[in-house]
Amino acid sequence: MAEGGIRENYHNGNLSQENFQEQSDEVLALQSIYDGAGIERIEILSTPTDGDGEFFVLQLSVPVHTDGLAVTVNIVVTDNDVRQNPAGEITLQFVGKDVQLERTGDGVWTASFNVKYLPPLSLQVVLPATYPSQSSPVFTLSCVWLTANQLAALCGQLDVLWQETENLPVIFTWVDWLENNIFSFLELGNTLEVPLGKVDSDESRIEVNTDLHQVVNTMMQYNRTLDNAEFRRSNHECHVCFEEFPGSEFYRLDDCLHHTCRGCMEAYCQHHVSLGTVEELRCPATNCDVSVPPDVVHSVLPAEEVDRWERLLLQKTLERMSDVEWCPRCNNPVIREEEDHLNLGHCTTCFFSFCTLCRDPWHQGEVCTTVEQKLETVNRKGQLSSASERRHFEEKRRKLEEEIRTKTSLHKKTRLCPRCSAKIEKAGGCNRMKCRCGTSFCWLCGLVINSYRHYMAGNSRCSLMDMTELTPLVGTITPQNVDYVQTLIGAKIRETVSCPNCRYKNVKVDRNNHVRCRCCNTNFCYVCGMKIVGVITTHFTQTSCPQHS
């Protein structure tokens, strides 16, 4: 913060009619210029006639225009501020993902990030009774990203501008000069450094905001707010449906800045909530793992679907917790006892204590009884029981036999996720499986995979599709069964086309000539076979290739 102006002229003298008229006209002109600019640029804190004070006191916001800056900030942190994620990366609790961090000393870190918009300067002006006929305004200039010396230099330049006006209204001249000349005057260039520390001189009128943690967050939040405002003012293409809409019709995720139109986002959220795959409700952009924030889900779904989303999300979260079991009686979540060797779960809802291995009533120190052993016991007791008791044992035998058949069937049809050990059943489709924990693996060999390259020739013995499932669809399509096949895949079958990047053969369906490779996610044109980089529709508008045919 810096103060400027000629203090000896700031007194409680009577405000002359001429100066009062000049000041009133200047304030009115400033309001007409800066009001209605989308952000609050001017605020009248007091006037000589409102009973709150004897002077005009103005608060002006001075925006700074840049083409983009690289900002570095030195930050002193404590051990409590430092955290380490599962990947081993060191981060700080008070900065976001867009900040690059580097340790530069004991307890000192350098945070680097890029911004297009900087928080505005704050110029507070008091118009004394002798302004503008004799003295300049008394002003205070503050800014979170300028140093003490830089603020002092700006204050000196504002004093020079007052002296050049020859006792004329000067506030607009000050604001206009600050808006357009800060970077050239201070020789800042394209890199802004916010150093640590402050000026301790008793004679200095400068104070620096030393809470640099707050400086980083303030700068990034302001940049994000104005960047989103600019996004809403222009048209953009949805990367899902490839239609163009105004920016106000999109949902833009702050963590990744990908945007999806309202219609596609609504359909996307409804799809996952209806299927129960709420853990996969992530950014629709390719290879983006950013979760769709709750405020977006609440805005696109009706109340009953939001309730279902919340219930499913809670259930999936509990299922991923290694110490949570489900009560065999009331099916409520139960925290397993810390002593793992006890295998004990105690439900606080129905007060049932059970073994977490076999789900039977807890049997401390005894080996769990298998279903087969239970069936053998029931058969033995049934033979020795009376006719009236035999019906009871017969019902128990029937349930145990059904449980054995289910267990055998699940063993044949399910695989364990290689990461979280959850049981997964394959009902159909290709051999690339994706668990609820986000892990993709091969159904045939059980290896963790990241793409369809695992099934390309030369990479693995595993095939993408089981031949028994492919036989009705591939190589045997005849005029008699083509309608049946089209019904199965829900689209019109077209010719296959090779990806220009990995040569994987893709099937073109429907009329859209934009094809995205199922193996490497490359976008390319079905008509000319060329790879498409950037905005999809640009290729079809700048070439002779039609987007639909």
N, C-alpha and C positions, 0 to 999 in steps of 0.2 A: 504494500500500500504506500502511496506517495501523495504528498500534499504540495500544492503550488499556489502561486498568486502572491500579492504584496500584502502581508499581514497588517502593516501599520495603517492601511486605509480601511480596514474592517472595523467599524465602530458603530455605535448606536445613534448615529446622526439622523436627522429627519430626512425622509425620502422626498426629494423635490418632485413636483408634478411632472417635469420634463423627463427625469430619469424613470419615474414610475411608468409613464406612457411608453418609453423605449423598452423597458423590461417587459411590460405586458404584451406589447406587439411581438417582441422576440419569442416569448413563451408560446404565444398563440401560433406563430409561424412554425416553431419546432413541433408543436402538436399536430399541425396539419401535414407536416412532412413525414413524421415518424409513426403516427397512429395508424392502425390498420395495416401494418406491414407483416402480419402473420405472427410475429413475436413481439412482446412488450418492449418497446425501445425507449419510451420516456414515461416517467412518473413524476407528478407534481406533489412533492412532500408537504409544502406549506406555501402560503402566499401572504403578502402584507395585509390583506383585507379579510382573511378567514378567521382571525382571532388566535391562530396557532403559533404565530410568530411575527417578526417584523420584517422578514425578508422572503424573497422567492428562493426555495430550495428544490433543486431538480435532481433526479436520478436518471442517468442516461446509460443505455446499453450500447456498446460500440462493437459490432461484429467485425471479424477479421476474415478477409477473403484469401484463400490459398488454393493451390492446385494439388495439394497433398503433401504431407510432411512426415518425416521419420523422427519420432520423439524418443529421447533417452532420458531416464530419470534415475538418479542415485537414491536408493532407499535403505535406511537403517532398519533392520528387523531383529526380532528376538527369536529364540528357539521355538516358541509357541506359534509363530507365524509360518514356520516351514512345515511342509507336509510332503510325503512321498506316496505316489500312486502305485498300484500293483505292478506296473511296468518298470518301476525303478526310477521314474522321472521325478525330479525335485520341483515343486511348485510352491507358490505362496498363496495363503488363504484369501487375501484381499484383492487379487488380480484375476482377470479372466483368461480364457484360452488363447486370445489373440496377442498376449504379451509374451515376448521372448525374455527369459531371465538368465542372468549370468552373475555368478559370485565374483565380486571384484575385491573383496577384502574380508576381514573378520567382522561378520555381522552386517556387511554392506553388500547390497545387490544392485545391479543395473537392469532396469526394466526398459525394454525397447518395443515400440509399437508404432503403427502407421495410422494417421488420422487425416481426414479431408477438411474437417471443420474443427476450429478451436473455440473454447469458451470465450465469450466476448469480454472486453474490458468494461469495467464499471467506472463511470465518471460521475461523481457527485459534485454539484455546483451550487454555491451560495452567492446570490447577487446582493452585494452590499448597497447601502444607500447612495454611495458615490459612483456606482456603475451605471452607464458606461462613460459618464462625462469626465471622471477623474481617475478611477482605479479599475483594475481588472476583477473578474470574479475570483472568489476563493474556491479552490477545487481540490478534490481528493481522487486520485487515480489508483485503481487496484486491479490485479490480474493474478490468477493462480499459476500461470505458466511463464511469467517473466521474472527475471532476477531483480534484486534491489537496484543494482547499477543501471539496468535497462529502464526501469520505471523512473529513476531519477533523470535519465537522459530525455525521456519523453516529456517529463514535467518541465524541464528547461526549455524544450522546443515549444511547448505551449505558451510559456512566458514570452518567447521571442515572437510568436505569431500575434500575441496581444499588442506588443509594442509596435508591430508593423501595421496594425489596423487604425491607428490614430484615434483612439477612443470611440470606436464603433462597436456594435454588437458582434461578439466573437465566437459564441458557443457553436454555431453551425460550422464555422471554419475549423474549430478544434476537432469536432466529430468527423468531418469530412477528411481532414488530414490524417487522423488516427486510422480511419478505415483503409486508406489507400497507400500509406507511406511507412507503416511500422517496419515491415520486413526490409525494405531498402534502407531506411534510416538506421536501423540496428544491425544491418548486414547479417541477417539470420540465415539466408540461403534456404536449402531444402531440408536441413536438419536442425532440430530444436533440442538443445540440451538444457535441462532443468537441474542445476547443481544443488548439492546439499548445503545447508547452512544459512546464515543471515548476517546482516551488517549490524555490528554492535556499537557503532559510533554514537556518542551522546548527541552530537549535532545533527545526525542524519534524520530525515523525515521519512525514512523508508522502513517498512516492516515486511517480512517475507512469511508466507504461509509455510510453516515447517512441517505440517502434517502431510507429508508427501504421499502417504498411502491414499489419502482422500483426493489428492491432486490427480493421481492416476485414474481413479474411478470417475472423478468428475469429468476429466477430458474424454475418456472413452464413452461414458454415458451420453454426453452432449453430442459427440460425433455420431453415435448410433441414432440419436433422436433426429438430428437434421438429415442424416443419410436416408432414414426411413421416410421422412417428409418429402425429400427429393424423389425417392422411388415412387411414392404415391402420385406424384404430379405427371408422370410419363407412362407410356404404354410399354408392355412387356409380353413376352411369349411364355406360355405355360409349358414346362418341360414334360408334362404328362400328356396333355391333349394337343399340344402344339398350336393352340389358338391364341390370338392376341387380345389382351384386355387392358383397361386402365390399371395403374398400380394399386388403386384403392380396392380392386376386386381380387387381390391376392393375399394369401397368408405368407408372410416372410419370417422365417425362423431366425432368431437373433444369433444362435450359436454357429450356424453354417451359412446364413444369408441366402439359402435356396428359397425359391418362391413357387407356390402352387396356387392355381386359381381356386376360388371358393367352391365351385361345383366339383372339381376333382378331389379337393381335400375332404369335402363332405362325403362323397362316395367312398373314398379311401378309408375314412374313419368308420363309416357304417359297415364296410366290408369286414374289417378286422374285429369290430365289436360283435357283429352277428356270428362270426366264426369262432369267437372266443380267443383269438390270437392277439390279445391286447399287448403282449410283450413285444410283438413285431410292429407295433404302431410307431414307426420311425419315419424320418424324412423320406418322402417318395423319390428323391433324387437318387441316381445310381451310385452305389457304393458309399452311401452316407448313413452313418449310424446314430445321428442326432435324434433324440426322442422328440415326438410331437408334444409340445408343452400343454399342460392342463387347460390353460385359457383358450387355446385353439379348439380342443375337444369340446369344451363347454359351449363354445360359440356355434359349432356346426351340428351338434347332436341334440335331439329333443331330450327332455328331462328323464324319461324312462330309460333311454339308451345310455345317458350319462351315469345313471345309477348302476346299470349293468356293467359299464366300463369300470367304475370304481370297485364294484364287488369282485370282478374278475382280476383286476390289477392287484387287489389285496390278496386274493387267493394265490395268484401266480407268485407274488412276492414271498408269501409264507412257504410255498412249495420249494422255492429255491433256498430257503434257510435250512442249513444242515441239522439244526437242533430242534426243528418243529416236526411233530407227528400229528396224526389225525385220530381222534378218539374212535374206536370201533363201534361204540354205542350211539353217540350223538353226533359224530362227525365234526366236532369242533376242534380248532387247533390246540395242541398241547405242547408245552415246552418240555423236552426230554431232560431228565435229571443229569446233572453235570458228571456224575460218576458213570462213565460209559459202560463199565463192566456190569452194572446193575440192569441195564436194558429196561429201565422203568419209565413209564409215562403215567402221570396222574392228572386226570381231567378235573378242572376246577368247576366245570358246569354240571356234570352228572356224577362226579366223585368216583369214577371208575378208574382203578389202577390196572394197567395192562402191560404185557411184554411187548417191547417195540420191535421184536424180531418176528414173533409168530402171531401177534395180535390177540392172544388168549389172555385170560386173567393172569396177573403177575405171579410167577413161580420162582421165587428167589432161590438160586443155587441149583435148580433143576434144568435138565436139558429140554429144549423145546420139542414138542411132539409134532411129527410131520402129519400131513393129511392122510397118507397111506397108513400110518400107525393108528390114527384115530379110526379109520375105516375098519381095520382089523379088529380093534377093540369092540367096536359097535357090532360087528358080525358075530363075535364070540359071545357077547352079552345077549344078543338077540336070540341066539340058539338056546340059551339057558333060561330065558325069560318066559313068563306066562303069555297066553294068547292076548290078553288085554295090553300087556306091556310091549308086545311084539310090534304093534302098530306104531308106537312111539319110536322104537329103534329103526323100523323100516323107513320112517320119514327122515331120521338123522342119516341113515345110510344113503338115501336118495340124494340129499343135499351134499354129502361128502363126495359121492361119485360125480356129481355135477361140478363140484369144485375141482376135482382132479382133472376132468375133461377140459375145463376152462384153463387150468394151469398148463396142461400139455399143449393146448391150442395156442396160448400166448407165447409159450416157449418157442414154438415153430414160427410164429408170425411177428415176433418182436425182436428188437436189438437194444442193447444198452448204449446210451450216448457215451462216447469215449471221454467226455469231460465231466458231466454231472451224474452219469449212471442212470438217468431216467429211462424208463422203458418206452420204446417208440414202435408203433405198429405201422407197417407199410400196407396201405389199402390199394395202391395202384400207382401208376405213373413211373417216372424214371427212378434210377437208383441213387440219385443225390438226395440225401435226407437233411432236414434242418430241424434241430432240437429247439425246444422253447427257450433254452439258455442262449440261443444264437449260434451254436456250433453246427457247421455243415460237415457231414461225413458220408462215406460211401457205404451203401447198404450191404454190398458184397464182401468187401475186405475190412470194413470198420475203420479205415484211415480217415483222419481229419483232412478235409479238402477245402479249397477257397474258390474254386471255379470248376467249369466243365472240362478244363484241360486234362483232368485226371482220366477222362474216358477217351481222349484222342488216341489214335493209333500210335503205337510205339511208347506211350507213356505208362500203360497199365494193361493188364489182362482183363480188367473189369469192363463190361459194356454198359452204356448209358441206360439201355432198356433191356428187359428180359425178352428173349425171343418169343416166349409163349404169349407175351402181351403184344408184341409187335406183329405177330402173324396175321391177326384179323385186320390190321390197319395198313401195313406196309407190304408192297409187292403183290398183294392179292386184291387190290381195289378194282372192281369190275363195275360195269353200268348197273348191275343188280344190287350191289352193296354200297355204292358211293353215297347214296342218301343217308344210309345208316352211319357211315364214317363221318359225314359232315355233321350229323346230329351229335355224334360223340364229341367232336372237337369244337362245336359251336361256331364254325366259320367255314367259308368257302376255301377249298384246297387249291393252291396254286403251285407253280413249279418251285423246285428248290434252287437256291442261289448261294454261291460260296462267298464267305466273308473275305474282303480284300486284305484283312490283317492276319487272320489265323487259318483261313481256308475251310473253316467249319461250315458244313452245309446247313443252311437255314431254310425253313419253309415260309413262303409268303402267303399270308391269309388276307382275305377281304381285298379292298381296293387300294389301300395305302401303300405307296411305293417307298416309304421310309421303313427300313428294316434295321432292327437292333440285334446284333449277333448274340445268341444264347451262350456262347462259349467265352468270348472276351469283351462283350458289351460294346463293341464298336458300332457306331451309327454309319450306315451306308445306303446308297441309292439302289433300288432294285432295277431301275431302267438302265443306268450307265455303269453300275457296279463300283462307283467311286466312293471313297471314304468321305463322310460329312463331318466337318469340324466347325464348332460354333453353333449358331442358331440354325435349327433344322430347316425352317421355311426359307431361309436365305438361299439355299442350294436350288430349291425348286422355282424361286422367283428370278434368279439370275442365270439360270440355264434353261434349256429347252425341255428338261425332264418334267413331266407332270407329277404332282404329288399324289394324285388319285387317278387310277385308270382301270 
